[in-house]
């Protein structure tokens, strides 16, 4: 059936979507969300149909993604016919029924994910089935390899390649900005691709972008690594494991994360990493709550690494409070740079040195953590970071005071005297996001006190930064409701932590999804 093209000028976020009148859809024998094959000259694509009432008959509305593939202009003629259902749907149905999938079946599913042949409903069904029935290590291996094979890989023409990754869940974790230059300053190659924030106030790419551009092409990334032994790039610009990015879009609204291992490991494999340290923050308020959970996850990472010919070391780190004092892109970039200049908080120094030290020990160096601290103290790590900043197009002479933070601030005082007994990580992250982070780089939270610190009544325990008054007021109101920092004389002294109102109040627990 032939249609005239009408370019709608709408982006769908990657999906190939067309719009058709319901009468025309009836003639074609299709329903909303069915697949259609659209042909223009010698080009063929599979698209998802949206069926609309009172849409112009004989007209095919096309989204930007369809236009980019077909290059058909307004008024030109295209042919549309129902498309066959992908074979992968049958495999998704098998997983829904609890069956284990074979590598070829998983490859077919991931290929159809990348080719945008599956609807949102089908993607959601696949992710949900993985969450309900779980995945055996063979399925995880197959998912990881399929994600790598359907995306771009990067060859740095040198080795061995080192890498570091955190599973996330702790606000203020700007450790990567320290670890990469420490390791590179020691003469090792460590190309780092990072994500932007998904549910946190800042991802590594958001933090680094305060200092220099992170949207590097593959060729630009290779040049930076050749020049400096390292890089701090945004992985989203490189098309590494693109299926993962599409599946994350489904995981997030469902608040489930069954693809944690293949998501992380596929991107490490795609850049050719040989030795990887995986940081697993653990404790109240972190993604992983107990040492037992952390050990179980670590064993899965190590086993998957063996199957992918990668050596994995896992670090179980303290995750019951933010790392350092700063939360939010600009504040964290300021703190990371200050730390490499010898003016940083001890917990940030120790964590960065411990993680870099594990990589050193994997390379045969004794007392790796001390070597990492020596590199920081000598100024070599700071020098290396400035080299990376320059190579990526930033200002290598940037000073911490040059980094602009939100001009609107509210200081939050303590209502009690005592010591900080707990910090609610999720609440702190929510407050920072409410203030505008990560979109507004200068927004966030700067802590004045942390666990165990003495506090007098009226002392400032944290300050909220924002780039506009409305967001600042909204963050302040949220902070009053969440009360994220607990101050008491000692444990057990204050037994009443709150009361439950007679009227039921539903509070949705924040979902932590970080890469």
Secondary structure, DSSP 8 states (H G I E B T S, - for coil): -EEEEEE-----SS--EEEEEHHHHHHHT--TT-EEEEEETTEEEEEEEEEETT--TTEEEE-HHHHHHH---TT-EEEEEE----THHHHHHHHHTT----HHHHHHHHHHHHTT-S-HHHHHHHHHHHHHH---HHHHHHHHHHHHHTS-----S-S-BEEEEE---STT--THHHHHHHHHHTT-BEEEEE---SSSS--HHHHHHTTS-----HHHHHHHHHHHSEEEEEGGGTTTTHHHHHHHHHHHHHT--TTHHHHHHHHHHHTT-SEEEEEEEESTTSSB-SHHHHHHHHHHHHHHHHHTT-EEEEEEEE-SS-SSSEESHHHHHHHHHHHHTT---HHHHHHHHHHHHHHHHHTT-SSHHHHHHHHHHHTHHHHHHHHHHHHTTS-TT--GGGS---SEEEEEE-SS-EEEEEE-HHHHHHHHHHTTTTTSTT-EEEES--TT-EE-TT-EEEEEEESSHHHHHHHHHHHHHH--EEEESSTTT--------SS------------
